[in-house]
Amino acid sequence: MLLYQFHEFWRAGMAPYTYWAEAGAKMFSAPGSWLAGMPEAPRVAAGCELMYRIGKDYEKPEFNLHTVEIDGQHYPVVEREVMRTPFCRLLRFKRYSDVADNIAGLKDDPPVLVVAPLSGHHSTLLRDTVRTLMKDHKVYITDWIDARMVPQSEGAFTLDDYVLTLQRFMREIGTETLHVISVCQATVPVLAAVSLMAQRGEPTPRSLVMMGGPIDTRQSPTKVNDLATQKPLSWFENNVIHSVPSNYPGRGRNVYPGFLQHAGFMAMNPERHFQSHWDFYQDLLKGDLDDAASHRRFYDEYNAVLDMPSEYYLDTVRIVFQEHLLPRGLWDVAGLRVTPSAIAGTALLTIEGELDDISGQGQTRAAHGLCSGIAEDKHAHMTVLGAGHYGIFSGRRWRTEVYPVVRDFIAGNVVDQPTAQGARLAVEAA
């Protein structure tokens, strides 16, 4: 199928118009420009910028996390690559200080691995999650690589490979003292990775925090879940899988293209996105630069998408959404059956948003029933009232409601001893 190639031709053809629109927006709004003084100049500038933002190509954003404030002091932060595989980088946001006492305090903070979902958006979508966690933790994150940038010679990437990659990263950091936070789709491979490590007698993380994930999509199915179950796997293979064009390093690789994923994201709430762009246009006319800047920041992130390897995507559709192999106890990874009940020394906190329209209520909480080997006082659950999918890991509710629970839950499970404190910190008992 040539859809990806046609998309690239269209994008290349649109490029001159987006450049023109960007230049027009600046010429009709820049202070000192004679064009800015013409009648209707604000309207022309606003229209040009709206056209530019609709037509432009959105590249992967940067984390731009260079400092963190801890107890009123600002600490420099350096983004470091700790390990790399063909499809993922393990990043650490290392905090620095030139005060001896402060250095000792930073070293004592527990390490946390944030497992970002491989589901369309870049890991920078969790920027706010990382920024907040850095106040009290040594933070690592999985940074998934756009599949169109991975040469075919690197081979395929399956859901099994995802699980094995996470195990490599956890061992590299040091599993014995590690706490793992998984978001959305990542909850499934994280639970599998830790289960298999427990089954082999390896150390497992001190705690698992699972946020808005599809552990059991039979619970409160959403529109996303319905789409996966209404079509056979062959439909996805024939309609959404395409080959990377020749102008990328991954030429010839079969992927689920980012532009198709983005179209699906927009189609879920078209009225909201249309209204958001109209409000942006009105903000520019009124000179409301703060709201306009907020719109730019959100869509710079939201519109930046990556291609997913076809093998991984089809595995996820079949295993997670169609056959429900994990909750049914029928999932094999690298020839070994995934048995979450083998996990014993790891505390488990699940978090769901009351209004989540991607992972319905009960889907993440199902992990507690599967992890029956964990002591009762090591289970905890939180339902965030009024929060949608993104609100549980980004924004005001994340910072003021969710993070204090996560922070205290991790702190209550740093040492290797039973504690009821972690469970009491949750909004409701698991």
C-alpha positions as CSV (number, residue, x, y, z in Angstrom):
1,M,0.0,0.0,0.0
2,L,1.2,3.5,-0.9
3,L,-0.6,5.5,1.7
4,Y,2.6,6.4,3.6
5,Q,4.3,7.5,0.4
6,F,1.2,9.6,-0.6
7,H,1.3,11.2,2.9
8,E,5.0,12.1,2.4
9,F,4.2,13.7,-1.0
10,W,1.4,15.7,0.5
11,R,3.6,16.8,3.4
12,A,6.3,17.9,1.0
13,G,3.8,19.7,-1.2
14,M,2.4,21.5,1.8
15,A,5.8,22.7,3.1
16,P,6.0,25.9,1.0
17,Y,2.6,27.0,2.2
18,T,3.4,26.3,5.9
19,Y,6.7,28.3,5.5
20,W,4.7,31.1,3.8
21,A,2.1,31.0,6.6
22,E,4.8,31.1,9.3
23,A,6.4,34.1,7.6
24,G,3.1,35.9,7.2
25,A,2.2,35.4,10.9
26,K,5.5,37.0,11.9
27,M,5.4,39.9,9.4
28,F,1.9,40.9,10.3
29,S,2.5,40.8,14.1
30,A,6.2,41.6,14.7
31,P,6.7,44.9,16.6
32,G,8.2,47.5,14.2
33,S,7.0,45.8,11.1
34,W,5.2,48.2,8.7
35,L,2.8,45.4,7.9
36,A,1.7,45.1,11.5
37,G,0.2,48.6,11.3
38,M,-2.1,47.8,8.3
39,P,-5.8,47.4,8.8
40,E,-6.8,43.9,9.8
41,A,-3.2,43.0,10.4
42,P,-4.0,41.1,13.7
43,R,-6.6,39.0,11.8
44,V,-4.2,38.2,9.0
45,A,-1.5,37.3,11.4
46,A,-3.8,35.0,13.5
47,G,-5.1,33.3,10.4
48,C,-1.5,32.7,9.1
49,E,-0.4,31.2,12.4
50,L,-3.4,29.0,12.6
51,M,-2.7,27.7,9.0
52,Y,0.9,27.2,9.9
53,R,0.2,25.2,13.0
54,I,-2.4,23.0,11.2
55,G,0.0,22.3,8.3
56,K,3.4,22.1,9.9
57,D,5.4,18.9,10.7
58,Y,5.7,18.3,14.4
59,E,9.1,16.9,15.4
60,K,9.8,15.2,18.7
61,P,9.9,17.8,21.5
62,E,12.8,18.1,24.0
63,F,12.4,17.3,27.7
64,N,14.0,20.7,28.5
65,L,14.4,19.7,32.2
66,H,17.5,21.6,33.2
67,T,16.7,22.5,36.8
68,V,14.6,21.2,39.7
69,E,13.6,23.1,42.8
70,I,14.0,21.1,46.1
71,D,13.2,22.8,49.4
72,G,13.6,26.2,47.9
73,Q,16.9,25.5,46.2
74,H,17.5,25.1,42.5
75,Y,19.6,22.1,41.4
76,P,21.0,21.7,37.9
77,V,19.8,18.7,36.0
78,V,21.6,16.9,33.2
79,E,19.9,14.4,30.8
80,R,22.1,11.4,30.4
81,E,21.7,8.3,28.2
82,V,22.4,5.3,30.4
83,M,21.7,2.5,27.9
84,R,20.5,2.1,24.4
85,T,18.8,-0.6,22.3
86,P,17.8,-0.2,18.7
87,F,14.3,0.8,19.7
88,C,14.7,2.5,23.0
89,R,17.0,4.7,25.1
90,L,17.2,4.6,28.9
91,L,17.6,8.1,30.1
92,R,18.5,9.5,33.5
93,F,17.8,13.0,34.8
94,K,20.8,13.4,37.1
95,R,20.6,16.2,39.7
96,Y,23.8,18.0,40.8
97,S,24.9,20.1,43.7
98,D,28.2,21.6,45.0
99,V,27.1,21.4,48.6
100,A,28.2,18.2,50.3
101,D,25.1,17.8,52.5
102,N,22.9,18.3,49.5
103,I,24.8,15.7,47.5
104,A,24.4,13.1,50.3
105,G,20.6,13.8,50.4
106,L,20.3,13.4,46.6
107,K,22.2,10.1,46.8
108,D,19.8,8.7,49.4
109,D,16.7,9.4,47.3
110,P,15.1,6.2,45.9
111,P,15.6,5.4,42.2
112,V,12.4,5.4,40.0
113,L,12.1,4.1,36.5
114,V,9.2,5.7,34.6
115,V,8.1,3.4,31.8
116,A,6.5,5.6,29.1
117,P,3.9,4.0,26.9
118,L,4.8,3.0,23.3
119,S,1.4,4.1,22.0
120,G,1.9,6.9,19.6
121,H,3.3,9.9,21.5
122,H,6.9,10.4,22.5
123,S,8.0,9.9,26.1
124,T,8.2,13.7,26.5
125,L,4.4,13.5,27.1
126,L,5.5,12.5,30.6
127,R,7.6,15.7,31.1
128,D,5.5,16.9,34.0
129,T,5.6,13.4,35.6
130,V,9.4,13.4,35.5
131,R,9.7,17.1,36.6
132,T,7.6,16.4,39.7
133,L,9.3,13.1,40.6
134,M,12.8,14.7,40.5
135,K,12.1,16.5,43.7
136,D,12.3,13.3,45.8
137,H,13.8,10.6,43.5
138,K,16.5,9.6,41.1
139,V,14.5,9.5,37.9
140,Y,15.0,7.3,34.8
141,I,12.6,7.0,31.8
142,T,12.2,4.8,28.7
143,D,12.6,7.0,25.6
144,W,11.1,5.0,22.7
145,I,12.7,5.6,19.3
146,D,10.5,6.3,16.2
147,A,10.4,3.1,14.2
148,R,10.9,4.9,11.0
149,M,14.3,5.9,12.2
150,V,15.4,2.3,12.9
151,P,17.0,0.5,9.9
152,Q,15.5,-2.8,8.9
153,S,18.8,-4.5,9.6
154,E,18.1,-4.1,13.3
155,G,15.3,-6.7,13.0
156,A,11.8,-6.8,14.3
157,F,10.4,-5.5,17.7
158,T,7.7,-7.5,19.3
159,L,5.8,-7.2,22.6
160,D,8.1,-9.9,23.9
161,D,11.1,-7.7,23.0
162,Y,9.4,-4.9,24.9
163,V,9.2,-7.0,28.1
164,L,12.9,-8.2,27.7
165,T,14.0,-4.6,27.1
166,L,12.4,-3.5,30.4
167,Q,14.1,-6.3,32.3
168,R,17.5,-5.2,30.9
169,F,16.9,-1.7,32.0
170,M,15.8,-2.7,35.5
171,R,18.9,-4.8,36.0
172,E,21.1,-2.0,34.7
173,I,19.6,0.4,37.3
174,G,19.6,-2.1,40.1
175,T,16.3,-3.9,40.7
176,E,16.8,-4.5,44.5
177,T,16.3,-0.8,45.3
178,L,14.2,0.2,42.2
179,H,10.6,1.6,42.1
180,V,8.8,1.3,38.8
181,I,6.0,3.7,37.6
182,S,4.2,2.5,34.4
183,V,1.8,4.7,32.5
184,C,-1.1,3.5,30.2
185,Q,-0.1,0.7,27.8
186,A,3.2,0.2,29.6
187,T,1.5,-1.4,32.6
188,V,1.1,-4.6,30.7
189,P,4.7,-5.3,29.7
190,V,5.9,-4.0,33.1
191,L,3.7,-6.5,35.0
192,A,4.9,-9.3,32.6
193,A,8.6,-8.3,33.1
194,V,8.4,-8.3,36.9
195,S,6.4,-11.5,36.9
196,L,9.0,-13.4,34.9
197,M,11.8,-12.0,37.1
198,A,10.0,-13.3,40.2
199,Q,9.4,-16.7,38.5
200,R,13.1,-17.0,37.9
201,G,14.0,-16.1,41.5
202,E,15.5,-12.7,40.5
203,P,15.1,-9.6,42.7
204,T,12.0,-7.6,41.9
205,P,11.4,-3.8,42.3
206,R,10.5,-2.5,45.7
207,S,7.2,-1.2,44.4
208,L,5.1,-1.0,41.2
209,V,2.9,2.0,40.5
210,M,0.5,1.4,37.6
211,M,-1.4,4.3,36.2
212,G,-4.4,4.1,33.8
213,G,-3.3,0.9,32.0
214,P,-5.2,-1.9,30.1
215,I,-4.4,-4.8,32.4
216,D,-7.9,-6.3,31.8
217,T,-9.8,-4.5,29.1
218,R,-12.9,-6.6,29.7
219,Q,-13.6,-4.2,32.6
220,S,-15.5,-1.1,31.6
221,P,-14.5,-1.2,27.9
222,T,-14.0,2.1,26.2
223,K,-14.2,3.2,22.6
224,V,-10.5,2.3,22.2
225,N,-11.2,-1.2,23.4
226,D,-14.3,-1.6,21.3
227,L,-12.4,-0.7,18.1
228,A,-9.9,-3.5,18.8
229,T,-12.5,-6.1,19.4
230,Q,-14.9,-5.2,16.6
231,K,-12.3,-5.9,13.8
232,P,-10.3,-9.1,13.2
233,L,-6.5,-8.9,13.5
234,S,-6.3,-9.2,9.7
235,W,-8.2,-5.9,9.3
236,F,-5.5,-4.1,11.3
237,E,-2.8,-5.8,9.4
238,N,-4.3,-4.9,6.0
239,N,-5.5,-1.3,6.8
240,V,-3.2,0.4,9.3
241,I,0.2,-1.3,8.6
242,H,2.4,0.5,6.0
243,S,6.0,0.5,4.8
244,V,8.3,3.4,5.7
245,P,9.2,5.5,2.6
246,S,12.7,5.6,1.3
247,N,13.5,9.0,2.7
248,Y,13.9,7.6,6.3
249,P,16.6,5.3,7.8
250,G,13.9,2.7,8.4
251,R,12.9,2.5,4.8
252,G,10.9,-0.7,4.0
253,R,10.1,-1.4,7.7
254,N,6.4,-2.2,8.3
255,V,5.0,0.2,10.9
256,Y,1.7,1.6,12.3
257,P,2.4,5.2,11.1
258,G,2.2,8.1,13.5
259,F,0.1,10.2,11.1
260,L,-2.6,7.5,11.2
261,Q,-2.5,7.3,15.0
262,H,-2.8,11.1,15.2
263,A,-5.8,11.0,12.9
264,G,-7.3,8.5,15.3
265,F,-6.5,10.7,18.4
266,M,-8.2,13.7,16.7
267,A,-11.3,11.6,15.6
268,M,-12.0,10.6,19.2
269,N,-12.8,14.2,20.2
270,P,-13.1,16.3,16.9
271,E,-15.4,19.0,18.4
272,R,-13.0,19.6,21.3
273,H,-10.0,20.0,19.0
274,F,-11.9,22.3,16.6
275,Q,-13.0,24.5,19.5
276,S,-9.4,24.6,20.9
277,H,-8.1,25.8,17.5
278,W,-10.9,28.4,17.3
279,D,-10.1,29.6,20.8
280,F,-6.5,29.9,19.8
281,Y,-7.4,32.1,16.9
282,Q,-9.6,34.3,19.1
283,D,-6.8,34.5,21.7
284,L,-4.4,35.8,19.1
285,L,-6.9,38.4,18.0
286,K,-7.4,39.5,21.6
287,G,-3.7,39.6,22.3
288,D,-4.1,36.9,25.0
289,L,-0.5,35.7,24.7
290,D,-0.6,33.4,27.8
291,D,-3.5,31.3,26.6
292,A,-2.1,31.2,23.1
293,A,1.3,30.0,24.4
294,S,-0.5,27.3,26.4
295,H,-2.2,26.1,23.2
296,R,1.1,26.0,21.4
297,R,2.8,24.0,24.2
298,F,0.0,21.4,24.3
299,Y,-0.3,20.8,20.6
300,D,3.5,20.8,20.0
301,E,3.4,17.7,22.3
302,Y,0.1,16.3,21.2
303,N,0.8,16.5,17.5
304,A,4.2,15.0,17.7
305,V,3.8,11.2,17.1
306,L,6.0,8.3,16.3
307,D,5.7,5.2,14.1
308,M,5.3,1.9,16.0
309,P,6.8,-1.4,14.8
310,S,4.1,-3.4,13.2
311,E,5.0,-6.6,15.1
312,Y,4.7,-4.9,18.4
313,Y,1.4,-3.1,17.5
314,L,-0.3,-6.3,16.2
315,D,0.9,-8.2,19.2
316,T,-0.6,-5.6,21.5
317,V,-4.0,-5.6,19.7
318,R,-4.2,-9.4,19.8
319,I,-2.7,-10.2,23.3
320,V,-4.0,-7.2,25.3
321,F,-7.3,-6.1,23.6
322,Q,-8.6,-9.1,21.7
323,E,-7.6,-12.3,23.5
324,H,-6.9,-10.8,27.0
325,L,-4.1,-13.3,27.6
326,L,-2.6,-11.6,30.7
327,P,-5.8,-11.7,32.9
328,R,-6.7,-15.1,31.6
329,G,-3.3,-16.5,32.6
330,L,-2.5,-17.6,29.0
331,W,0.4,-15.3,28.0
332,D,3.7,-16.8,27.2
333,V,6.8,-14.5,26.8
334,A,10.0,-16.1,25.4
335,G,8.5,-19.5,26.0
336,L,7.6,-18.9,29.7
337,R,4.1,-18.4,31.0
338,V,3.5,-15.0,32.7
339,T,2.4,-15.7,36.3
340,P,1.8,-12.4,38.2
341,S,1.0,-14.4,41.4
342,A,4.7,-15.2,41.6
343,I,5.4,-11.6,42.7
344,A,5.8,-11.5,46.4
345,G,8.2,-8.8,47.6
346,T,6.9,-5.9,45.6
347,A,4.3,-3.4,46.8
348,L,1.5,-2.5,44.3
349,L,-0.3,0.8,43.8
350,T,-2.8,1.2,41.0
351,I,-4.2,4.6,40.0
352,E,-7.2,5.2,37.8
353,G,-9.0,8.4,36.6
354,E,-12.7,8.6,37.3
355,L,-13.3,10.0,33.8
356,D,-10.7,8.0,31.9
357,D,-12.0,7.4,28.3
358,I,-9.0,5.4,27.3
359,S,-8.5,2.9,30.1
360,G,-11.9,2.4,31.9
361,Q,-12.3,2.0,35.6
362,G,-11.3,-1.4,36.8
363,Q,-8.9,-2.2,34.0
364,T,-5.8,-1.2,36.0
365,R,-7.2,-2.2,39.4
366,A,-7.4,-5.8,38.0
367,A,-3.7,-6.1,38.6
368,H,-4.4,-6.7,42.3
369,G,-6.4,-9.8,41.6
370,L,-3.6,-11.2,39.5
371,C,-0.8,-10.4,42.0
372,S,-2.2,-12.6,44.7
373,G,1.2,-13.4,46.1
374,I,1.7,-9.9,47.3
375,A,0.9,-9.4,51.0
376,E,-2.4,-7.7,51.7
377,D,-0.9,-4.7,53.3
378,K,1.2,-4.1,50.2
379,H,-1.8,-3.5,48.0
380,A,-3.3,0.0,47.5
381,H,-5.5,1.7,44.9
382,M,-6.4,5.3,44.1
383,T,-9.3,6.6,42.0
384,V,-8.7,10.3,41.1
385,L,-12.1,12.0,41.1
386,G,-12.7,14.3,38.1
387,A,-9.6,13.2,36.3
388,G,-9.4,11.9,32.8
389,H,-6.6,9.8,31.3
390,Y,-3.9,12.5,31.1
391,G,-4.9,14.1,34.4
392,I,-3.5,11.2,36.5
393,F,0.1,11.8,35.4
394,S,0.2,15.4,34.2
395,G,-1.2,18.7,35.3
396,R,-2.6,20.1,38.5
397,R,-4.3,17.0,39.7
398,W,-1.1,14.9,39.2
399,R,1.0,17.4,41.1
400,T,-1.4,18.2,44.0
401,E,-3.5,14.9,44.4
402,V,-1.7,12.0,42.8
403,Y,2.0,12.7,43.4
404,P,1.8,13.0,47.2
405,V,0.2,9.5,47.3
406,V,2.8,8.1,44.9
407,R,5.7,9.8,46.8
408,D,4.5,8.5,50.2
409,F,3.8,5.0,48.8
410,I,7.3,4.7,47.5
411,A,8.8,6.1,50.7
412,G,6.8,3.6,52.7
413,N,8.3,0.7,50.7
414,V,12.0,1.7,50.5
415,V,13.0,-0.7,53.2
416,D,12.4,-4.5,53.1
417,Q,9.7,-4.8,55.7
418,P,5.9,-5.0,55.7
419,T,4.1,-1.8,56.3
420,A,0.5,-0.8,56.3
421,Q,1.3,2.8,55.8
422,G,1.4,2.5,52.0
423,A,-2.1,1.1,51.8
424,R,-3.5,3.8,54.1
425,L,-2.1,6.5,51.9
426,A,-4.4,5.5,49.0
427,V,-7.8,7.0,48.5
428,E,-9.5,3.6,48.8
429,A,-8.4,0.1,49.8
430,A,-7.5,-2.3,47.0
